[in-house]
Amino acid sequence: MNKLIIIGLIFLVSCNSTSQTNQKVDKKVNKNYRILVDKFLINKNISQLAKELYLGKVKPTDNEENLALIDSINSSGNARGFYFLVITRTMEHADGSYAEPLGIAAKEFVENNTIEFLSYFIDNKDLLTSKDFANWSRSVYGEIQIDSEGSEQKAITDLKTKMITNCQGLSIDYKDNIMKFIGLMK
């Protein structure tokens, strides 16, 4: 009788482990990337320039204050998401010597913070548009053109591979958005 119980338990365990290995397991993003803009617009620690850029009251320039603001997307505080929105709003108007450091920062952000980057677009559909997504793609591609002149397609392929690797195991939304992002690079 004991042998039958042991054999039955072994059978159940082996069946259970087989079914688990055959299932695709999607990782979950364990952080909510929803950005609550109002609290940053009244926050005294947020620069007036950032607020005005977000609201569209001023256009970005290549002065030191604007250039320093680009680095804010690398901050570690709660305002990081707000700065992401501010930088995103400046992309449409970026030109000249403001566009180059913006492209460098955008490419680094996408490569090093792929999940966060895509999550902002997934979790903030009311704040971020497909045009914003295209502006990010255009900014990153501009940096690729400068940095990888003559081998842009390889650099794009490398970026796609890195982004997919960074999002390994996440929902199909992430892979779909990566493919869309890369597809906008022309």
N, CA and C atoms as a LAMMPS dump frame, in Angstrom:
ITEM: TIMESTEP
0
ITEM: NUMBER OF ATOMS
558
ITEM: BOX BOUNDS ff ff ff
-5.0000000000000000e+02 5.0000000000000000e+02
-5.0000000000000000e+02 5.0000000000000000e+02
-5.0000000000000000e+02 5.0000000000000000e+02
ITEM: ATOMS id mol type element x y z
1 1 1 N 0.825 -1.19 0
2 1 2 C 0 0 0
3 1 3 C 0.869 1.254 0
4 2 1 N 1.926 1.24 0.847
5 2 2 C 2.827 2.392 0.908
6 2 3 C 3.505 2.642 -0.426
7 3 1 N 3.837 1.525 -1.136
8 3 2 C 4.485 1.66 -2.437
9 3 3 C 3.543 2.326 -3.434
10 4 1 N 2.261 1.978 -3.369
11 4 2 C 1.278 2.584 -4.262
12 4 3 C 1.135 4.081 -3.992
13 5 1 N 1.132 4.454 -2.759
14 5 2 C 1.023 5.872 -2.4
15 5 3 C 2.245 6.632 -2.916
16 6 1 N 3.428 6.077 -2.726
17 6 2 C 4.667 6.728 -3.182
18 6 3 C 4.673 6.84 -4.701
19 7 1 N 4.291 5.78 -5.405
20 7 2 C 4.245 5.813 -6.869
21 7 3 C 3.222 6.842 -7.339
22 8 1 N 2.099 6.896 -6.683
23 8 2 C 1.069 7.888 -7.032
24 8 3 C 1.552 9.308 -6.829
25 9 1 N 2.24 9.536 -5.725
26 9 2 C 2.789 10.881 -5.464
27 9 3 C 3.841 11.255 -6.498
28 10 1 N 4.707 10.318 -6.851
29 10 2 C 5.719 10.588 -7.876
30 10 3 C 5.045 10.923 -9.197
31 11 1 N 4.012 10.167 -9.545
32 11 2 C 3.272 10.412 -10.777
33 11 3 C 2.655 11.813 -10.781
34 12 1 N 2.012 12.193 -9.678
35 12 2 C 1.392 13.516 -9.581
36 12 3 C 2.422 14.635 -9.681
37 13 1 N 3.541 14.484 -8.998
38 13 2 C 4.589 15.503 -9.026
39 13 3 C 5.158 15.636 -10.427
40 14 1 N 5.399 14.507 -11.091
41 14 2 C 5.988 14.575 -12.431
42 14 3 C 5.004 15.174 -13.429
43 15 1 N 3.744 14.877 -13.31
44 15 2 C 2.747 15.481 -14.195
45 15 3 C 2.653 16.975 -13.954
46 16 1 N 2.667 17.373 -12.717
47 16 2 C 2.562 18.783 -12.373
48 16 3 C 3.766 19.56 -12.888
49 17 1 N 4.974 19.032 -12.753
50 17 2 C 6.158 19.763 -13.197
51 17 3 C 6.191 19.858 -14.712
52 18 1 N 5.694 18.837 -15.429
53 18 2 C 5.652 18.893 -16.886
54 18 3 C 4.707 19.994 -17.349
55 19 1 N 3.556 20.102 -16.719
56 19 2 C 2.598 21.123 -17.149
57 19 3 C 3.139 22.524 -16.867
58 20 1 N 3.916 22.675 -15.801
59 20 2 C 4.476 23.988 -15.509
60 20 3 C 5.552 24.372 -16.512
61 21 1 N 6.345 23.439 -16.973
62 21 2 C 7.403 23.783 -17.922
63 21 3 C 6.841 24.042 -19.307
64 22 1 N 5.681 23.53 -19.612
65 22 2 C 5.085 23.757 -20.917
66 22 3 C 4.301 25.065 -20.994
67 23 1 N 4.019 25.662 -19.866
68 23 2 C 3.271 26.907 -19.863
69 23 3 C 4.212 28.081 -20.041
70 24 1 N 3.765 29.072 -20.812
71 24 2 C 4.539 30.304 -20.938
72 24 3 C 4.206 31.166 -19.727
73 25 1 N 5.225 31.585 -19.025
74 25 2 C 5.03 32.389 -17.833
75 25 3 C 5.384 33.831 -18.152
76 26 1 N 4.436 34.731 -18.003
77 26 2 C 4.681 36.152 -18.222
78 26 3 C 5.028 36.806 -16.904
79 27 1 N 6.151 37.517 -16.903
80 27 2 C 6.502 38.304 -15.72
81 27 3 C 5.554 39.492 -15.659
82 28 1 N 5.375 39.989 -14.49
83 28 2 C 4.56 41.187 -14.292
84 28 3 C 5.477 42.35 -13.948
85 29 1 N 5.115 43.522 -14.419
86 29 2 C 5.832 44.72 -14.012
87 29 3 C 5.297 45.065 -12.639
88 30 1 N 6.178 45.06 -11.642
89 30 2 C 5.716 45.207 -10.267
90 30 3 C 5.657 46.654 -9.798
91 31 1 N 5.651 47.57 -10.728
92 31 2 C 5.541 48.98 -10.372
93 31 3 C 4.501 49.623 -11.27
94 32 1 N 3.731 50.507 -10.704
95 32 2 C 2.773 51.265 -11.49
96 32 3 C 3.479 52.513 -12.009
97 33 1 N 3.5 52.697 -13.302
98 33 2 C 4.168 53.844 -13.912
99 33 3 C 3.188 54.953 -14.272
100 34 1 N 2.069 54.977 -13.603
101 34 2 C 1.078 56.032 -13.807
102 34 3 C 1.645 57.346 -13.268
103 35 1 N 1.567 58.4 -14.074
104 35 2 C 2.113 59.701 -13.691
105 35 3 C 0.967 60.635 -13.323
106 36 1 N 1.018 61.163 -12.112
107 36 2 C 0.008 62.103 -11.632
108 36 3 C 0.571 63.514 -11.747
109 37 1 N 0.266 64.176 -12.844
110 37 2 C 0.876 65.449 -13.204
111 37 3 C 0.556 66.56 -12.208
112 38 1 N -0.676 66.656 -11.761
113 38 2 C -1.1 67.777 -10.919
114 38 3 C -0.219 67.971 -9.689
115 39 1 N 0.178 66.875 -9.06
116 39 2 C 0.982 67.016 -7.848
117 39 3 C 2.363 67.59 -8.145
118 40 1 N 2.87 67.401 -9.358
119 40 2 C 4.173 67.967 -9.714
120 40 3 C 4.053 69.426 -10.139
121 41 1 N 2.926 69.775 -10.719
122 41 2 C 2.742 71.168 -11.135
123 41 3 C 2.634 72.109 -9.938
124 42 1 N 2.227 71.604 -8.788
125 42 2 C 2.151 72.449 -7.591
126 42 3 C 3.336 72.243 -6.644
127 43 1 N 4.209 71.313 -6.985
128 43 2 C 5.376 71 -6.15
129 43 3 C 6.434 72.1 -6.302
130 44 1 N 6.83 72.707 -5.208
131 44 2 C 7.811 73.793 -5.227
132 44 3 C 9.217 73.3 -5.551
133 45 1 N 9.459 72.013 -5.428
134 45 2 C 10.782 71.467 -5.737
135 45 3 C 10.991 71.22 -7.232
136 46 1 N 9.926 71.304 -8.009
137 46 2 C 10.017 71.147 -9.461
138 46 3 C 10.296 72.52 -10.055
139 47 1 N 11.286 72.592 -10.937
140 47 2 C 11.667 73.888 -11.509
141 47 3 C 10.519 74.508 -12.301
142 48 1 N 10.494 75.804 -12.289
143 48 2 C 9.48 76.537 -13.045
144 48 3 C 9.623 76.244 -14.536
145 49 1 N 10.86 76.115 -14.992
146 49 2 C 11.09 75.805 -16.406
147 49 3 C 10.434 74.473 -16.782
148 50 1 N 10.592 73.452 -15.955
149 50 2 C 9.99 72.148 -16.243
150 50 3 C 8.473 72.269 -16.346
151 51 1 N 7.883 73.023 -15.438
152 51 2 C 6.426 73.213 -15.463
153 51 3 C 5.995 73.944 -16.725
154 52 1 N 6.733 74.978 -17.091
155 52 2 C 6.378 75.764 -18.283
156 52 3 C 6.578 74.96 -19.567
157 53 1 N 7.631 74.163 -19.62
158 53 2 C 7.836 73.295 -20.782
159 53 3 C 6.708 72.278 -20.888
160 54 1 N 6.325 71.688 -19.774
161 54 2 C 5.238 70.707 -19.793
162 54 3 C 3.944 71.343 -20.289
163 55 1 N 3.661 72.538 -19.804
164 55 2 C 2.42 73.231 -20.171
165 55 3 C 2.488 73.872 -21.555
166 56 1 N 3.653 73.836 -22.193
167 56 2 C 3.803 74.415 -23.525
168 56 3 C 3.91 75.926 -23.526
169 57 1 N 4.224 76.509 -22.408
170 57 2 C 4.343 77.971 -22.311
171 57 3 C 5.659 78.475 -22.885
172 58 1 N 6.678 77.623 -22.905
173 58 2 C 7.972 77.977 -23.49
174 58 3 C 8.452 76.82 -24.365
175 59 1 N 9.347 77.128 -25.263
176 59 2 C 9.956 76.12 -26.129
177 59 3 C 11.363 75.828 -25.61
178 60 1 N 11.85 74.614 -25.835
179 60 2 C 13.196 74.282 -25.355
180 60 3 C 14.26 75.039 -26.151
181 61 1 N 15.323 75.382 -25.461
182 61 2 C 16.474 76.012 -26.102
183 61 3 C 17.716 75.253 -25.688
184 62 1 N 18.845 75.717 -26.158
185 62 2 C 20.089 75.032 -25.806
186 62 3 C 20.827 75.711 -24.655
187 63 1 N 20.077 76.441 -23.814
188 63 2 C 20.737 77.058 -22.655
189 63 3 C 20.999 75.996 -21.586
190 64 1 N 21.829 76.361 -20.618
191 64 2 C 22.248 75.397 -19.594
192 64 3 C 21.087 74.819 -18.8
193 65 1 N 20.1 75.639 -18.482
194 65 2 C 18.971 75.162 -17.683
195 65 3 C 18.17 74.101 -18.442
196 66 1 N 17.942 74.323 -19.731
197 66 2 C 17.227 73.339 -20.546
198 66 3 C 18.042 72.059 -20.688
199 67 1 N 19.328 72.215 -20.911
200 67 2 C 20.182 71.036 -21.079
201 67 3 C 20.279 70.241 -19.782
202 68 1 N 20.314 70.924 -18.649
203 68 2 C 20.348 70.24 -17.357
204 68 3 C 19.047 69.482 -17.108
205 69 1 N 17.961 70.014 -17.622
206 69 2 C 16.658 69.37 -17.445
207 69 3 C 16.611 67.99 -18.123
208 70 1 N 17.348 67.833 -19.217
209 70 2 C 17.388 66.539 -19.905
210 70 3 C 17.869 65.448 -18.953
211 71 1 N 18.836 65.778 -18.12
212 71 2 C 19.368 64.788 -17.168
213 71 3 C 18.349 64.375 -16.109
214 72 1 N 17.286 65.133 -15.97
215 72 2 C 16.284 64.828 -14.945
216 72 3 C 15.576 63.501 -15.165
217 73 1 N 15.571 62.998 -16.401
218 73 2 C 14.939 61.683 -16.607
219 73 3 C 15.779 60.569 -15.993
220 74 1 N 16.978 60.916 -15.563
221 74 2 C 17.822 59.94 -14.878
222 74 3 C 17.778 60.11 -13.363
223 75 1 N 16.895 60.984 -12.893
224 75 2 C 16.772 61.188 -11.445
225 75 3 C 16.197 59.921 -10.809
226 76 1 N 16.328 59.823 -9.512
227 76 2 C 15.842 58.605 -8.853
228 76 3 C 14.586 58.853 -8.016
229 77 1 N 14.086 60.058 -7.997
230 77 2 C 12.941 60.374 -7.159
231 77 3 C 11.606 60.14 -7.837
232 78 1 N 10.546 60.507 -7.127
233 78 2 C 9.179 60.347 -7.632
234 78 3 C 8.904 61.213 -8.849
235 79 1 N 9.66 62.285 -9.021
236 79 2 C 9.423 63.216 -10.125
237 79 3 C 9.961 62.707 -11.454
238 80 1 N 10.63 61.603 -11.44
239 80 2 C 11.235 61.067 -12.67
240 80 3 C 10.197 60.928 -13.797
241 81 1 N 9.038 60.419 -13.479
242 81 2 C 7.981 60.267 -14.48
243 81 3 C 7.519 61.604 -15.028
244 82 1 N 7.425 62.608 -14.155
245 82 2 C 7.044 63.935 -14.621
246 82 3 C 8.103 64.48 -15.576
247 83 1 N 9.364 64.308 -15.221
248 83 2 C 10.446 64.77 -16.106
249 83 3 C 10.426 64.014 -17.432
250 84 1 N 10.025 62.757 -17.392
251 84 2 C 9.871 61.999 -18.633
252 84 3 C 8.844 62.687 -19.532
253 85 1 N 7.722 63.098 -18.942
254 85 2 C 6.697 63.808 -19.711
255 85 3 C 7.216 65.138 -20.256
256 86 1 N 7.944 65.863 -19.423
257 86 2 C 8.486 67.165 -19.846
258 86 3 C 9.423 66.964 -21.03
259 87 1 N 10.358 66.034 -20.902
260 87 2 C 11.307 65.768 -21.983
261 87 3 C 10.563 65.322 -23.239
262 88 1 N 9.549 64.502 -23.064
263 88 2 C 8.75 64.05 -24.202
264 88 3 C 8.105 65.236 -24.907
265 89 1 N 7.585 66.176 -24.147
266 89 2 C 6.95 67.362 -24.74
267 89 3 C 7.943 68.244 -25.497
268 90 1 N 9.214 68.195 -25.112
269 90 2 C 10.208 69.038 -25.79
270 90 3 C 10.687 68.426 -27.098
271 91 1 N 10.494 67.146 -27.284
272 91 2 C 11.041 66.457 -28.464
273 91 3 C 10.499 67.019 -29.768
274 92 1 N 9.254 67.377 -29.776
275 92 2 C 8.629 67.891 -30.995
276 92 3 C 9.279 69.201 -31.446
277 93 1 N 9.824 69.946 -30.493
278 93 2 C 10.394 71.257 -30.792
279 93 3 C 11.915 71.262 -30.739
280 94 1 N 12.513 70.092 -30.605
281 94 2 C 13.967 70.006 -30.451
282 94 3 C 14.666 70.247 -31.778
283 95 1 N 15.626 71.132 -31.748
284 95 2 C 16.471 71.342 -32.918
285 95 3 C 17.841 71.836 -32.462
286 96 1 N 18.755 71.851 -33.4
287 96 2 C 20.082 72.383 -33.122
288 96 3 C 20.796 71.693 -31.987
289 97 1 N 21.44 72.503 -31.173
290 97 2 C 22.282 71.934 -30.12
291 97 3 C 21.479 71.415 -28.932
292 98 1 N 20.18 71.599 -28.909
293 98 2 C 19.341 70.964 -27.889
294 98 3 C 19.014 69.528 -28.314
295 99 1 N 18.831 69.31 -29.611
296 99 2 C 18.415 68.002 -30.115
297 99 3 C 19.485 66.934 -29.909
298 100 1 N 20.746 67.313 -30.019
299 100 2 C 21.808 66.303 -29.893
300 100 3 C 21.901 65.705 -28.494
301 101 1 N 22.007 66.499 -27.427
302 101 2 C 22.03 65.87 -26.095
303 101 3 C 20.71 65.183 -25.756
304 102 1 N 19.615 65.678 -26.303
305 102 2 C 18.325 65.029 -26.098
306 102 3 C 18.338 63.631 -26.712
307 103 1 N 18.881 63.509 -27.917
308 103 2 C 18.973 62.208 -28.582
309 103 3 C 19.851 61.23 -27.821
310 104 1 N 20.965 61.734 -27.3
311 104 2 C 21.869 60.882 -26.513
312 104 3 C 21.135 60.358 -25.279
313 105 1 N 20.478 61.268 -24.556
314 105 2 C 19.757 60.874 -23.335
315 105 3 C 18.601 59.927 -23.654
316 106 1 N 17.89 60.193 -24.743
317 106 2 C 16.753 59.346 -25.123
318 106 3 C 17.222 57.931 -25.442
319 107 1 N 18.284 57.81 -26.212
320 107 2 C 18.799 56.481 -26.576
321 107 3 C 19.259 55.724 -25.334
322 108 1 N 19.989 56.391 -24.461
323 108 2 C 20.445 55.741 -23.228
324 108 3 C 19.268 55.312 -22.354
325 109 1 N 18.244 56.168 -22.274
326 109 2 C 17.084 55.845 -21.448
327 109 3 C 16.369 54.612 -21.987
328 110 1 N 16.154 54.577 -23.3
329 110 2 C 15.455 53.445 -23.92
330 110 3 C 16.255 52.16 -23.742
331 111 1 N 17.565 52.233 -23.896
332 111 2 C 18.407 51.041 -23.756
333 111 3 C 18.479 50.552 -22.316
334 112 1 N 18.612 51.471 -21.384
335 112 2 C 18.859 51.102 -19.993
336 112 3 C 17.602 50.997 -19.139
337 113 1 N 16.499 51.551 -19.602
338 113 2 C 15.246 51.569 -18.839
339 113 3 C 14.072 51.173 -19.738
340 114 1 N 14.267 50.13 -20.507
341 114 2 C 13.271 49.731 -21.505
342 114 3 C 11.898 49.482 -20.891
343 115 1 N 11.849 48.757 -19.794
344 115 2 C 10.56 48.442 -19.166
345 115 3 C 9.876 49.728 -18.706
346 116 1 N 10.62 50.586 -18.061
347 116 2 C 10.056 51.856 -17.597
348 116 3 C 9.577 52.692 -18.782
349 117 1 N 10.397 52.811 -19.817
350 117 2 C 10.041 53.569 -21.014
351 117 3 C 8.718 53.08 -21.6
352 118 1 N 8.622 51.799 -21.849
353 118 2 C 7.397 51.248 -22.444
354 118 3 C 6.218 51.335 -21.479
355 119 1 N 6.481 51.143 -20.192
356 119 2 C 5.412 51.216 -19.191
357 119 3 C 4.796 52.611 -19.122
358 120 1 N 5.611 53.643 -19.278
359 120 2 C 5.05 54.994 -19.296
360 120 3 C 4.001 55.109 -20.404
361 121 1 N 4.299 54.565 -21.566
362 121 2 C 3.342 54.648 -22.679
363 121 3 C 2.147 53.722 -22.468
364 122 1 N 2.347 52.59 -21.845
365 122 2 C 1.253 51.649 -21.59
366 122 3 C 0.335 52.181 -20.485
367 123 1 N 0.914 52.747 -19.419
368 123 2 C 0.142 53.171 -18.248
369 123 3 C -0.393 54.598 -18.314
370 124 1 N 0.016 55.376 -19.311
371 124 2 C -0.368 56.795 -19.383
372 124 3 C -0.912 57.161 -20.76
373 125 1 N -1.832 56.353 -21.252
374 125 2 C -2.376 56.584 -22.59
375 125 3 C -3.127 57.911 -22.704
376 126 1 N -3.548 58.457 -21.58
377 126 2 C -4.225 59.76 -21.6
378 126 3 C -3.225 60.92 -21.649
379 127 1 N -1.971 60.665 -21.313
380 127 2 C -0.941 61.713 -21.291
381 127 3 C 0.047 61.607 -22.449
382 128 1 N 0.274 60.403 -22.913
383 128 2 C 1.251 60.156 -23.964
384 128 3 C 0.557 59.596 -25.196
385 129 1 N 0.89 60.151 -26.339
386 129 2 C 0.212 59.793 -27.585
387 129 3 C 1.126 58.979 -28.498
388 130 1 N 0.548 58.497 -29.581
389 130 2 C 1.353 57.8 -30.588
390 130 3 C 2.353 58.768 -31.227
391 131 1 N 2.007 60.03 -31.287
392 131 2 C 2.945 61.05 -31.798
393 131 3 C 4.138 61.188 -30.854
394 132 1 N 3.887 61.139 -29.552
395 132 2 C 4.976 61.183 -28.573
396 132 3 C 5.893 59.965 -28.747
397 133 1 N 5.281 58.819 -28.962
398 133 2 C 6.04 57.589 -29.161
399 133 3 C 6.921 57.719 -30.41
400 134 1 N 6.346 58.268 -31.468
401 134 2 C 7.097 58.481 -32.712
402 134 3 C 8.224 59.493 -32.502
403 135 1 N 7.975 60.52 -31.692
404 135 2 C 9.031 61.504 -31.405
405 135 3 C 10.205 60.854 -30.672
406 136 1 N 9.906 59.961 -29.732
407 136 2 C 10.973 59.242 -29.044
408 136 3 C 11.756 58.394 -30.049
409 137 1 N 11.042 57.69 -30.901
410 137 2 C 11.701 56.85 -31.9
411 137 3 C 12.576 57.703 -32.817
412 138 1 N 12.066 58.825 -33.249
413 138 2 C 12.815 59.726 -34.129
414 138 3 C 14.058 60.279 -33.423
415 139 1 N 13.919 60.622 -32.161
416 139 2 C 15.053 61.148 -31.397
417 139 3 C 16.143 60.087 -31.224
418 140 1 N 15.728 58.874 -30.889
419 140 2 C 16.689 57.78 -30.732
420 140 3 C 17.348 57.468 -32.074
421 141 1 N 16.551 57.456 -33.135
422 141 2 C 17.1 57.166 -34.458
423 141 3 C 18.086 58.252 -34.9
424 142 1 N 17.795 59.491 -34.558
425 142 2 C 18.722 60.575 -34.868
426 142 3 C 20.077 60.344 -34.216
427 143 1 N 20.061 59.882 -32.991
428 143 2 C 21.318 59.578 -32.294
429 143 3 C 22.017 58.387 -32.937
430 144 1 N 21.244 57.39 -33.35
431 144 2 C 21.828 56.228 -34.037
432 144 3 C 22.502 56.682 -35.327
433 145 1 N 21.86 57.573 -36.07
434 145 2 C 22.443 58.061 -37.318
435 145 3 C 23.779 58.759 -37.069
436 146 1 N 23.856 59.523 -35.998
437 146 2 C 25.095 60.237 -35.675
438 146 3 C 26.152 59.265 -35.162
439 147 1 N 25.75 58.417 -34.24
440 147 2 C 26.676 57.528 -33.54
441 147 3 C 27.13 56.343 -34.397
442 148 1 N 26.295 55.896 -35.302
443 148 2 C 26.581 54.671 -36.064
444 148 3 C 26.521 54.922 -37.563
445 149 1 N 27.014 56.06 -37.98
446 149 2 C 26.964 56.426 -39.398
447 149 3 C 27.552 55.315 -40.265
448 150 1 N 26.774 54.886 -41.236
449 150 2 C 27.199 53.823 -42.131
450 150 3 C 26.782 52.434 -41.678
451 151 1 N 26.425 52.288 -40.419
452 151 2 C 25.986 50.97 -39.927
453 151 3 C 24.711 51.115 -39.082
454 152 1 N 23.833 51.985 -39.545
455 152 2 C 22.597 52.266 -38.808
456 152 3 C 21.726 51.03 -38.631
457 153 1 N 21.599 50.206 -39.665
458 153 2 C 20.726 49.037 -39.57
459 153 3 C 21.214 48.05 -38.514
460 154 1 N 22.525 47.885 -38.416
461 154 2 C 23.073 47.016 -37.375
462 154 3 C 22.783 47.601 -36
463 155 1 N 22.924 48.915 -35.849
464 155 2 C 22.654 49.572 -34.566
465 155 3 C 21.183 49.438 -34.188
466 156 1 N 20.307 49.535 -35.171
467 156 2 C 18.866 49.37 -34.91
468 156 3 C 18.578 47.937 -34.483
469 157 1 N 19.175 46.974 -35.163
470 157 2 C 19.002 45.57 -34.805
471 157 3 C 19.532 45.301 -33.4
472 158 1 N 20.678 45.872 -33.085
473 158 2 C 21.249 45.715 -31.743
474 158 3 C 20.327 46.318 -30.683
475 159 1 N 19.768 47.492 -30.979
476 159 2 C 18.842 48.139 -30.045
477 159 3 C 17.606 47.264 -29.839
478 160 1 N 17.053 46.757 -30.923
479 160 2 C 15.867 45.89 -30.827
480 160 3 C 16.167 44.665 -29.962
481 161 1 N 17.303 44.039 -30.188
482 161 2 C 17.701 42.869 -29.408
483 161 3 C 17.831 43.215 -27.931
484 162 1 N 18.449 44.342 -27.646
485 162 2 C 18.633 44.755 -26.25
486 162 3 C 17.284 45.031 -25.591
487 163 1 N 16.4 45.709 -26.297
488 163 2 C 15.082 46.022 -25.743
489 163 3 C 14.285 44.743 -25.477
490 164 1 N 14.323 43.819 -26.416
491 164 2 C 13.596 42.553 -26.239
492 164 3 C 14.172 41.775 -25.058
493 165 1 N 15.489 41.74 -24.958
494 165 2 C 16.143 41.057 -23.831
495 165 3 C 15.74 41.699 -22.511
496 166 1 N 15.697 43.022 -22.468
497 166 2 C 15.317 43.734 -21.246
498 166 3 C 13.884 43.413 -20.82
499 167 1 N 13.048 43.066 -21.776
500 167 2 C 11.631 42.803 -21.482
501 167 3 C 11.29 41.318 -21.538
502 168 1 N 12.298 40.487 -21.491
503 168 2 C 12.111 39.032 -21.561
504 168 3 C 11.083 38.577 -20.532
505 169 1 N 10.1 37.838 -20.99
506 169 2 C 9.105 37.266 -20.093
507 169 3 C 7.936 38.175 -19.778
508 170 1 N 7.954 39.419 -20.272
509 170 2 C 6.828 40.321 -20.022
510 170 3 C 5.725 40.074 -21.042
511 171 1 N 4.599 40.701 -20.848
512 171 2 C 3.444 40.492 -21.72
513 171 3 C 3.759 40.887 -23.161
514 172 1 N 2.955 40.403 -24.053
515 172 2 C 3.112 40.655 -25.49
516 172 3 C 3.029 42.15 -25.807
517 173 1 N 2.345 42.934 -24.961
518 173 2 C 2.277 44.391 -25.161
519 173 3 C 3.663 44.991 -25.276
520 174 1 N 4.591 44.496 -24.485
521 174 2 C 5.954 45.043 -24.497
522 174 3 C 6.653 44.718 -25.816
523 175 1 N 6.578 43.479 -26.243
524 175 2 C 7.22 43.11 -27.514
525 175 3 C 6.565 43.85 -28.676
526 176 1 N 5.247 43.943 -28.668
527 176 2 C 4.542 44.663 -29.735
528 176 3 C 4.987 46.124 -29.79
529 177 1 N 5.125 46.748 -28.631
530 177 2 C 5.556 48.147 -28.596
531 177 3 C 7.012 48.306 -29.025
532 178 1 N 7.845 47.332 -28.709
533 178 2 C 9.238 47.374 -29.18
534 178 3 C 9.259 47.311 -30.696
535 179 1 N 8.498 46.407 -31.26
536 179 2 C 8.473 46.259 -32.723
537 179 3 C 7.928 47.524 -33.386
538 180 1 N 6.923 48.117 -32.772
539 180 2 C 6.369 49.379 -33.295
540 180 3 C 7.408 50.488 -33.209
541 181 1 N 8.107 50.582 -32.083
542 181 2 C 9.131 51.599 -31.852
543 181 3 C 10.244 51.467 -32.895
544 182 1 N 10.737 50.264 -33.084
545 182 2 C 11.807 50.015 -34.063
546 182 3 C 11.296 50.284 -35.466
547 183 1 N 10.057 49.905 -35.761
548 183 2 C 9.47 50.128 -37.085
549 183 3 C 9.333 51.588 -37.468
550 184 1 N 9.276 52.465 -36.465
551 184 2 C 9.175 53.904 -36.738
552 184 3 C 10.509 54.531 -37.138
553 185 1 N 11.578 53.774 -36.996
554 185 2 C 12.911 54.305 -37.31
555 185 3 C 13.187 54.183 -38.81
556 186 1 N 13.079 55.309 -39.455
557 186 2 C 13.306 55.331 -40.914
558 186 3 C 14.029 56.589 -41.287
